[in-house]
Amino acid sequence: MNIHITIGPLLALIAGILILLMPRLLNFIVAIYFIAIGLIGLFGLGAFHLH
């Protein structure tokens, strides 16, 4: 059985959980998420899969 996990949805899940746990961190989490997605898009890490 192979499980493929892409980084974008994984980051979104982690960010969503952190926002639910600590709403005051919303600005920082959104900023970090956007930076991470931008870096993934620029450097092509979106095709990275964990097996």
C-alpha distance matrix in Angstrom:
0.0 3.8 6.7 10.0 13.1 16.5 19.5 21.9 20.3 19.5 23.2 24.4 22.7 24.2 27.5 27.6 27.1 29.8 32.2 31.9 32.6 35.4 36.9 39.5 36.9 36.2 38.1 36.6 33.0 33.6 35.3 32.6 30.0 32.1 32.7 29.0 28.1 31.1 30.1 26.6 28.2 30.8 28.8 25.8 23.1 21.7 19.5 18.0 14.2 12.4 9.3
3.8 0.0 3.8 6.4 9.8 13.0 16.1 18.6 17.4 16.7 20.3 21.7 20.4 21.9 25.1 25.5 25.3 27.8 30.1 30.2 31.0 33.5 34.9 37.3 34.5 33.7 35.4 33.8 30.2 30.7 32.2 29.5 26.8 28.8 29.2 25.5 24.6 27.5 26.4 22.9 24.5 27.0 25.0 22.0 19.3 17.9 15.7 14.2 10.4 9.0 6.0
6.7 3.8 0.0 3.8 6.4 10.0 12.9 15.3 13.8 13.0 16.7 17.9 16.6 18.2 21.3 21.7 21.6 24.1 26.3 26.5 27.4 29.8 31.1 33.5 30.7 29.9 31.7 30.1 26.6 27.1 28.7 26.0 23.3 25.4 26.0 22.4 21.5 24.6 23.8 20.3 22.1 24.8 23.0 20.2 17.3 15.6 14.1 12.4 8.7 7.2 5.8
10.0 6.4 3.8 0.0 3.8 6.6 9.9 12.2 11.3 11.1 14.5 15.8 15.2 16.9 19.6 20.3 20.8 23.1 25.1 25.7 26.8 28.9 29.9 32.1 29.2 28.1 29.6 28.0 24.5 24.7 26.1 23.5 20.7 22.4 23.0 19.4 18.2 21.2 20.4 16.8 18.4 21.2 19.5 16.5 13.8 11.9 10.4 9.1 5.6 5.7 6.0
13.1 9.8 6.4 3.8 0.0 3.8 6.6 8.9 8.0 7.3 10.7 12.3 11.8 13.3 15.9 16.9 17.4 19.5 21.5 22.3 23.5 25.3 26.3 28.4 25.4 24.4 25.8 24.2 20.7 21.0 22.4 19.8 17.0 19.0 19.6 16.0 15.1 18.3 17.6 14.2 16.2 19.1 17.6 15.1 12.0 10.1 9.8 8.2 5.6 5.7 7.9
16.5 13.0 10.0 6.6 3.8 0.0 3.8 5.8 6.3 6.6 9.0 10.6 11.4 12.9 14.8 16.1 17.4 19.0 20.6 22.1 23.4 24.8 25.4 27.2 24.1 22.8 23.7 22.2 18.9 18.7 19.8 17.3 14.4 15.9 16.5 13.0 11.6 14.7 14.2 10.7 12.4 15.5 14.3 11.8 8.9 6.6 7.2 6.4 5.6 7.5 10.5
19.5 16.1 12.9 9.9 6.6 3.8 0.0 3.8 5.8 5.1 6.1 8.6 9.9 10.6 12.1 14.2 15.5 16.5 18.2 20.1 21.2 22.2 22.8 24.3 21.0 19.8 20.6 18.8 15.6 15.6 16.4 13.7 11.1 12.8 13.1 9.5 8.8 12.0 11.3 8.3 10.8 13.7 12.7 11.0 7.8 6.5 8.6 7.3 7.9 9.2 12.8
21.9 18.6 15.3 12.2 8.9 5.8 3.8 0.0 3.8 5.4 5.3 6.3 8.8 10.1 10.6 12.3 14.5 15.6 16.5 18.5 20.2 21.0 21.0 22.6 19.5 17.7 18.4 17.2 13.9 13.2 14.4 12.4 9.1 10.3 11.6 8.6 6.7 10.3 10.8 8.1 9.7 13.1 13.2 11.6 9.4 7.0 10.0 10.1 11.0 12.7 16.0
20.3 17.4 13.8 11.3 8.0 6.3 5.8 3.8 0.0 3.8 5.4 4.9 6.1 8.7 9.8 10.4 12.3 14.3 15.2 16.5 18.4 19.8 19.9 22.1 19.3 17.5 18.9 18.0 14.4 13.9 16.0 14.2 10.7 12.6 14.4 11.6 10.0 13.7 14.5 11.9 13.3 16.8 16.9 15.1 12.7 10.1 12.3 12.2 11.9 13.0 15.9
19.5 16.7 13.0 11.1 7.3 6.6 5.1 5.4 3.8 0.0 3.8 5.4 5.1 6.3 8.6 9.9 10.8 12.5 14.3 15.6 16.8 18.3 19.1 21.1 18.2 17.1 18.7 17.2 13.6 14.1 16.0 13.5 10.7 13.4 14.6 11.4 11.0 14.8 14.8 12.4 14.8 17.8 17.4 15.9 12.9 11.2 13.2 12.0 11.4 11.5 14.5
23.2 20.3 16.7 14.5 10.7 9.0 6.1 5.3 5.4 3.8 0.0 3.8 5.4 5.2 6.0 8.5 10.0 10.6 12.2 14.3 15.4 16.2 16.7 18.3 15.1 14.0 15.2 13.6 10.1 10.6 12.2 9.7 7.0 10.0 11.2 8.3 8.5 12.2 12.5 10.9 13.4 16.2 16.2 15.5 12.7 11.5 14.4 13.3 13.7 14.1 17.5
24.4 21.7 17.9 15.8 12.3 10.6 8.6 6.3 4.9 5.4 3.8 0.0 3.8 5.5 5.1 6.0 8.6 9.9 10.4 12.3 14.3 15.2 15.1 17.1 14.4 12.6 14.2 13.5 9.8 9.5 12.1 10.7 7.4 10.0 12.3 10.3 9.6 13.2 14.5 13.0 14.7 17.8 18.4 17.5 15.2 13.3 16.2 15.8 16.0 16.7 19.8
22.7 20.4 16.6 15.2 11.8 11.4 9.9 8.8 6.1 5.1 5.4 3.8 0.0 3.8 5.5 5.1 6.3 8.7 10.0 10.7 12.5 14.2 14.8 17.3 14.9 13.7 16.0 15.3 11.5 12.1 15.0 13.3 10.6 13.6 15.6 13.4 13.1 16.8 17.7 16.0 17.9 21.1 21.3 20.1 17.4 15.6 17.9 17.0 16.4 16.3 19.0
24.2 21.9 18.2 16.9 13.3 12.9 10.6 10.1 8.7 6.3 5.2 5.5 3.8 0.0 3.8 5.5 5.2 6.2 8.6 10.0 10.7 12.1 13.4 15.4 12.6 12.2 14.5 13.1 9.4 11.2 13.6 11.4 9.6 13.2 14.6 12.4 13.2 16.7 17.1 16.0 18.5 21.2 21.1 20.6 17.6 16.6 19.1 17.6 17.3 16.8 19.7
27.5 25.1 21.3 19.6 15.9 14.8 12.1 10.6 9.8 8.6 6.0 5.1 5.5 3.8 0.0 3.8 5.5 5.2 6.1 8.7 9.9 10.4 10.7 12.5 9.7 8.7 10.9 9.9 6.1 7.6 10.4 9.0 7.2 10.7 12.6 11.2 12.0 15.2 16.2 15.7 17.8 20.4 21.0 20.8 18.4 17.3 20.3 19.4 19.6 19.6 22.8
27.6 25.5 21.7 20.3 16.9 16.1 14.2 12.3 10.4 9.9 8.5 6.0 5.1 5.5 3.8 0.0 3.8 5.5 5.1 6.3 8.7 10.0 9.9 12.7 10.8 9.2 12.2 12.2 8.8 9.5 13.0 12.3 10.2 13.2 15.7 14.5 14.6 17.9 19.3 18.5 20.2 23.1 23.9 23.3 21.0 19.3 22.1 21.5 21.3 21.3 24.0
27.1 25.3 21.6 20.8 17.4 17.4 15.5 14.5 12.3 10.8 10.0 8.6 6.3 5.2 5.5 3.8 0.0 3.8 5.4 5.1 6.2 8.6 9.9 12.7 11.1 10.8 14.1 13.6 10.4 12.2 15.3 14.2 12.7 16.1 18.0 16.6 17.2 20.6 21.5 20.7 22.8 25.6 25.9 25.4 22.7 21.3 23.9 22.6 22.0 21.4 23.9
29.8 27.8 24.1 23.1 19.5 19.0 16.5 15.6 14.3 12.5 10.6 9.9 8.7 6.2 5.2 5.5 3.8 0.0 3.8 5.4 5.1 5.9 7.7 9.8 7.7 8.3 11.4 10.5 7.8 10.5 13.2 12.0 11.5 15.0 16.5 15.6 16.9 19.9 20.7 20.5 22.8 25.2 25.6 25.6 23.0 22.1 24.9 23.6 23.5 22.8 25.7
32.2 30.1 26.3 25.1 21.5 20.6 18.2 16.5 15.2 14.3 12.2 10.4 10.0 8.6 6.1 5.1 5.4 3.8 0.0 3.8 5.5 5.2 4.9 7.7 6.5 5.7 9.4 9.7 7.4 9.1 12.3 12.3 11.7 14.5 16.7 16.4 17.2 20.0 21.4 21.4 23.2 25.7 26.6 26.7 24.4 23.3 26.3 25.5 25.6 25.4 28.3
31.9 30.2 26.5 25.7 22.3 22.1 20.1 18.5 16.5 15.6 14.3 12.3 10.7 10.0 8.7 6.3 5.1 5.4 3.8 0.0 3.8 5.7 6.0 9.6 9.5 9.1 12.9 13.5 11.2 12.7 16.1 16.0 15.0 17.9 20.2 19.6 20.3 23.3 24.7 24.3 26.1 28.8 29.6 29.3 26.9 25.5 28.3 27.4 27.0 26.5 29.0
32.6 31.0 27.4 26.8 23.5 23.4 21.2 20.2 18.4 16.8 15.4 14.3 12.5 10.7 9.9 8.7 6.2 5.1 5.5 3.8 0.0 3.8 6.4 9.2 9.1 10.2 13.8 13.6 11.8 14.3 17.1 16.6 16.3 19.5 21.2 20.5 21.8 24.7 25.7 25.5 27.7 30.1 30.6 30.6 27.9 26.9 29.7 28.3 27.9 26.9 29.5
35.4 33.5 29.8 28.9 25.3 24.8 22.2 21.0 19.8 18.3 16.2 15.2 14.2 12.1 10.4 10.0 8.6 5.9 5.2 5.7 3.8 0.0 3.8 5.5 5.8 7.7 11.0 11.0 10.1 12.7 15.1 15.0 15.4 18.3 19.9 19.8 21.4 23.9 24.9 25.3 27.4 29.5 30.2 30.7 28.2 27.5 30.5 29.3 29.3 28.7 31.5
36.9 34.9 31.1 29.9 26.3 25.4 22.8 21.0 19.9 19.1 16.7 15.1 14.8 13.4 10.7 9.9 9.9 7.7 4.9 6.0 6.4 3.8 0.0 3.8 5.3 5.5 8.9 10.2 9.6 11.2 13.9 14.7 14.9 17.3 19.3 19.8 20.8 23.1 24.7 25.2 26.9 29.0 30.2 30.7 28.6 27.6 30.9 30.0 30.3 30.1 33.0
39.5 37.3 33.5 32.1 28.4 27.2 24.3 22.6 22.1 21.1 18.3 17.1 17.3 15.4 12.5 12.7 12.7 9.8 7.7 9.6 9.2 5.5 3.8 0.0 3.8 5.5 7.5 8.6 9.5 11.3 13.1 14.2 15.3 17.3 18.8 19.8 21.4 23.2 24.6 25.7 27.4 29.1 30.4 31.2 29.4 28.8 32.2 31.3 31.9 31.8 34.9
36.9 34.5 30.7 29.2 25.4 24.1 21.0 19.5 19.3 18.2 15.1 14.4 14.9 12.6 9.7 10.8 11.1 7.7 6.5 9.5 9.1 5.8 5.3 3.8 0.0 3.8 5.7 5.4 6.0 8.5 10.0 10.6 11.9 14.2 15.4 16.2 18.0 19.9 21.0 22.1 24.0 25.7 26.8 27.7 25.8 25.4 28.8 27.8 28.6 28.5 31.7
36.2 33.7 29.9 28.1 24.4 22.8 19.8 17.7 17.5 17.1 14.0 12.6 13.7 12.2 8.7 9.2 10.8 8.3 5.7 9.1 10.2 7.7 5.5 5.5 3.8 0.0 3.8 5.5 5.2 6.0 8.5 9.9 10.3 12.1 14.2 15.2 16.2 18.1 19.9 20.8 22.2 24.1 25.6 26.3 24.6 23.8 27.3 26.8 27.7 28.0 31.3
38.1 35.4 31.7 29.6 25.8 23.7 20.6 18.4 18.9 18.7 15.2 14.2 16.0 14.5 10.9 12.2 14.1 11.4 9.4 12.9 13.8 11.0 8.9 7.5 5.7 3.8 0.0 3.8 5.6 5.3 6.1 8.6 9.9 10.7 12.3 14.2 15.5 16.5 18.4 20.0 21.1 22.6 24.4 25.5 24.2 23.7 27.4 27.1 28.5 29.1 32.6
36.6 33.8 30.1 28.0 24.2 22.2 18.8 17.2 18.0 17.2 13.6 13.5 15.3 13.1 9.9 12.2 13.6 10.5 9.7 13.5 13.6 11.0 10.2 8.6 5.4 5.5 3.8 0.0 3.8 5.5 5.1 6.1 8.4 10.0 10.6 12.1 14.2 15.3 16.5 18.1 19.9 21.0 22.4 23.7 22.2 22.2 25.8 25.1 26.5 26.9 30.5
33.0 30.2 26.6 24.5 20.7 18.9 15.6 13.9 14.4 13.6 10.1 9.8 11.5 9.4 6.1 8.8 10.4 7.8 7.4 11.2 11.8 10.1 9.6 9.5 6.0 5.2 5.6 3.8 0.0 3.8 5.4 5.2 5.9 8.6 9.9 10.4 12.0 14.0 15.2 16.2 18.1 19.8 20.9 21.7 19.9 19.5 23.0 22.3 23.4 23.8 27.2
33.6 30.7 27.1 24.7 21.0 18.7 15.6 13.2 13.9 14.1 10.6 9.5 12.1 11.2 7.6 9.5 12.2 10.5 9.1 12.7 14.3 12.7 11.2 11.3 8.5 6.0 5.3 5.5 3.8 0.0 3.8 5.5 5.0 6.1 8.6 9.8 10.5 12.1 14.2 15.2 16.3 18.2 19.9 20.6 19.4 18.6 22.2 22.1 23.5 24.5 28.0
35.3 32.2 28.7 26.1 22.4 19.8 16.4 14.4 16.0 16.0 12.2 12.1 15.0 13.6 10.4 13.0 15.3 13.2 12.3 16.1 17.1 15.1 13.9 13.1 10.0 8.5 6.1 5.1 5.4 3.8 0.0 3.8 5.4 5.2 6.2 8.6 10.0 10.6 12.3 14.2 15.4 16.5 18.3 19.7 18.7 18.6 22.3 22.2 24.1 25.2 28.9
32.6 29.5 26.0 23.5 19.8 17.3 13.7 12.4 14.2 13.5 9.7 10.7 13.3 11.4 9.0 12.3 14.2 12.0 12.3 16.0 16.6 15.0 14.7 14.2 10.6 9.9 8.6 6.1 5.2 5.5 3.8 0.0 3.8 5.5 5.1 6.0 8.6 9.8 10.5 12.1 14.1 15.2 16.3 17.7 16.2 16.5 20.1 19.4 21.3 22.1 25.8
30.0 26.8 23.3 20.7 17.0 14.4 11.1 9.1 10.7 10.7 7.0 7.4 10.6 9.6 7.2 10.2 12.7 11.5 11.7 15.0 16.3 15.4 14.9 15.3 11.9 10.3 9.9 8.4 5.9 5.0 5.4 3.8 0.0 3.8 5.5 5.1 6.1 8.5 9.9 10.5 12.2 14.2 15.4 16.0 14.4 13.9 17.6 17.3 18.9 20.0 23.6
32.1 28.8 25.4 22.4 19.0 15.9 12.8 10.3 12.6 13.4 10.0 10.0 13.6 13.2 10.7 13.2 16.1 15.0 14.5 17.9 19.5 18.3 17.3 17.3 14.2 12.1 10.7 10.0 8.6 6.1 5.2 5.5 3.8 0.0 3.8 5.4 5.2 6.0 8.6 9.8 10.4 12.1 14.2 15.1 14.5 13.9 17.7 18.1 20.2 21.9 25.6
32.7 29.2 26.0 23.0 19.6 16.5 13.1 11.6 14.4 14.6 11.2 12.3 15.6 14.6 12.6 15.7 18.0 16.5 16.7 20.2 21.2 19.9 19.3 18.8 15.4 14.2 12.3 10.6 9.9 8.6 6.2 5.1 5.5 3.8 0.0 3.8 5.6 5.1 6.2 8.6 9.8 10.5 12.2 13.9 13.3 13.7 17.4 17.5 20.0 21.6 25.3
29.0 25.5 22.4 19.4 16.0 13.0 9.5 8.6 11.6 11.4 8.3 10.3 13.4 12.4 11.2 14.5 16.6 15.6 16.4 19.6 20.5 19.8 19.8 19.8 16.2 15.2 14.2 12.1 10.4 9.8 8.6 6.0 5.1 5.4 3.8 0.0 3.8 5.4 5.1 6.1 8.5 9.9 10.6 11.7 10.3 10.8 14.4 14.0 16.4 17.8 21.6
28.1 24.6 21.5 18.2 15.1 11.6 8.8 6.7 10.0 11.0 8.5 9.6 13.1 13.2 12.0 14.6 17.2 16.9 17.2 20.3 21.8 21.4 20.8 21.4 18.0 16.2 15.5 14.2 12.0 10.5 10.0 8.6 6.1 5.2 5.6 3.8 0.0 3.8 5.5 5.0 6.1 8.6 10.0 10.2 9.4 8.8 12.6 13.1 15.5 17.6 21.2
31.1 27.5 24.6 21.2 18.3 14.7 12.0 10.3 13.7 14.8 12.2 13.2 16.8 16.7 15.2 17.9 20.6 19.9 20.0 23.3 24.7 23.9 23.1 23.2 19.9 18.1 16.5 15.3 14.0 12.1 10.6 9.8 8.5 6.0 5.1 5.4 3.8 0.0 3.8 5.4 5.1 6.1 8.6 9.8 10.3 10.4 14.0 14.9 17.9 20.2 23.8
30.1 26.4 23.8 20.4 17.6 14.2 11.3 10.8 14.5 14.8 12.5 14.5 17.7 17.1 16.2 19.3 21.5 20.7 21.4 24.7 25.7 24.9 24.7 24.6 21.0 19.9 18.4 16.5 15.2 14.2 12.3 10.5 9.9 8.6 6.2 5.1 5.5 3.8 0.0 3.8 5.3 5.1 6.0 8.1 8.1 9.6 12.8 13.1 16.4 18.5 22.1
26.6 22.9 20.3 16.8 14.2 10.7 8.3 8.1 11.9 12.4 10.9 13.0 16.0 16.0 15.7 18.5 20.7 20.5 21.4 24.3 25.5 25.3 25.2 25.7 22.1 20.8 20.0 18.1 16.2 15.2 14.2 12.1 10.5 9.8 8.6 6.1 5.0 5.4 3.8 0.0 3.8 5.5 5.4 5.6 4.9 5.8 9.2 9.6 12.8 15.2 18.8
28.2 24.5 22.1 18.4 16.2 12.4 10.8 9.7 13.3 14.8 13.4 14.7 17.9 18.5 17.8 20.2 22.8 22.8 23.2 26.1 27.7 27.4 26.9 27.4 24.0 22.2 21.1 19.9 18.1 16.3 15.4 14.1 12.2 10.4 9.8 8.5 6.1 5.1 5.3 3.8 0.0 3.8 5.7 5.3 6.8 6.6 9.7 11.5 14.7 17.7 21.0
30.8 27.0 24.8 21.2 19.1 15.5 13.7 13.1 16.8 17.8 16.2 17.8 21.1 21.2 20.4 23.1 25.6 25.2 25.7 28.8 30.1 29.5 29.0 29.1 25.7 24.1 22.6 21.0 19.8 18.2 16.5 15.2 14.2 12.1 10.5 9.9 8.6 6.1 5.1 5.5 3.8 0.0 3.8 5.7 8.1 9.3 11.8 13.3 16.9 19.7 23.0
28.8 25.0 23.0 19.5 17.6 14.3 12.7 13.2 16.9 17.4 16.2 18.4 21.3 21.1 21.0 23.9 25.9 25.6 26.6 29.6 30.6 30.2 30.2 30.4 26.8 25.6 24.4 22.4 20.9 19.9 18.3 16.3 15.4 14.2 12.2 10.6 10.0 8.6 6.0 5.4 5.7 3.8 0.0 3.8 5.7 8.3 10.1 10.8 14.6 17.3 20.5
25.8 22.0 20.2 16.5 15.1 11.8 11.0 11.6 15.1 15.9 15.5 17.5 20.1 20.6 20.8 23.3 25.4 25.6 26.7 29.3 30.6 30.7 30.7 31.2 27.7 26.3 25.5 23.7 21.7 20.6 19.7 17.7 16.0 15.1 13.9 11.7 10.2 9.8 8.1 5.6 5.3 5.7 3.8 0.0 3.8 5.4 6.6 8.2 11.9 15.0 18.0
23.1 19.3 17.3 13.8 12.0 8.9 7.8 9.4 12.7 12.9 12.7 15.2 17.4 17.6 18.4 21.0 22.7 23.0 24.4 26.9 27.9 28.2 28.6 29.4 25.8 24.6 24.2 22.2 19.9 19.4 18.7 16.2 14.4 14.5 13.3 10.3 9.4 10.3 8.1 4.9 6.8 8.1 5.7 3.8 0.0 3.8 5.3 5.3 9.0 11.7 15.0
21.7 17.9 15.6 11.9 10.1 6.6 6.5 7.0 10.1 11.2 11.5 13.3 15.6 16.6 17.3 19.3 21.3 22.1 23.3 25.5 26.9 27.5 27.6 28.8 25.4 23.8 23.7 22.2 19.5 18.6 18.6 16.5 13.9 13.9 13.7 10.8 8.8 10.4 9.6 5.8 6.6 9.3 8.3 5.4 3.8 0.0 3.8 5.5 8.2 11.5 14.6
19.5 15.7 14.1 10.4 9.8 7.2 8.6 10.0 12.3 13.2 14.4 16.2 17.9 19.1 20.3 22.1 23.9 24.9 26.3 28.3 29.7 30.5 30.9 32.2 28.8 27.3 27.4 25.8 23.0 22.2 22.3 20.1 17.6 17.7 17.4 14.4 12.6 14.0 12.8 9.2 9.7 11.8 10.1 6.6 5.3 3.8 0.0 3.8 6.3 10.0 12.5
18.0 14.2 12.4 9.1 8.2 6.4 7.3 10.1 12.2 12.0 13.3 15.8 17.0 17.6 19.4 21.5 22.6 23.6 25.5 27.4 28.3 29.3 30.0 31.3 27.8 26.8 27.1 25.1 22.3 22.1 22.2 19.4 17.3 18.1 17.5 14.0 13.1 14.9 13.1 9.6 11.5 13.3 10.8 8.2 5.3 5.5 3.8 0.0 3.8 6.9 9.8
14.2 10.4 8.7 5.6 5.6 5.6 7.9 11.0 11.9 11.4 13.7 16.0 16.4 17.3 19.6 21.3 22.0 23.5 25.6 27.0 27.9 29.3 30.3 31.9 28.6 27.7 28.5 26.5 23.4 23.5 24.1 21.3 18.9 20.2 20.0 16.4 15.5 17.9 16.4 12.8 14.7 16.9 14.6 11.9 9.0 8.2 6.3 3.8 0.0 3.8 6.4
12.4 9.0 7.2 5.7 5.7 7.5 9.2 12.7 13.0 11.5 14.1 16.7 16.3 16.8 19.6 21.3 21.4 22.8 25.4 26.5 26.9 28.7 30.1 31.8 28.5 28.0 29.1 26.9 23.8 24.5 25.2 22.1 20.0 21.9 21.6 17.8 17.6 20.2 18.5 15.2 17.7 19.7 17.3 15.0 11.7 11.5 10.0 6.9 3.8 0.0 3.8
9.3 6.0 5.8 6.0 7.9 10.5 12.8 16.0 15.9 14.5 17.5 19.8 19.0 19.7 22.8 24.0 23.9 25.7 28.3 29.0 29.5 31.5 33.0 34.9 31.7 31.3 32.6 30.5 27.2 28.0 28.9 25.8 23.6 25.6 25.3 21.6 21.2 23.8 22.1 18.8 21.0 23.0 20.5 18.0 15.0 14.6 12.5 9.8 6.4 3.8 0.0
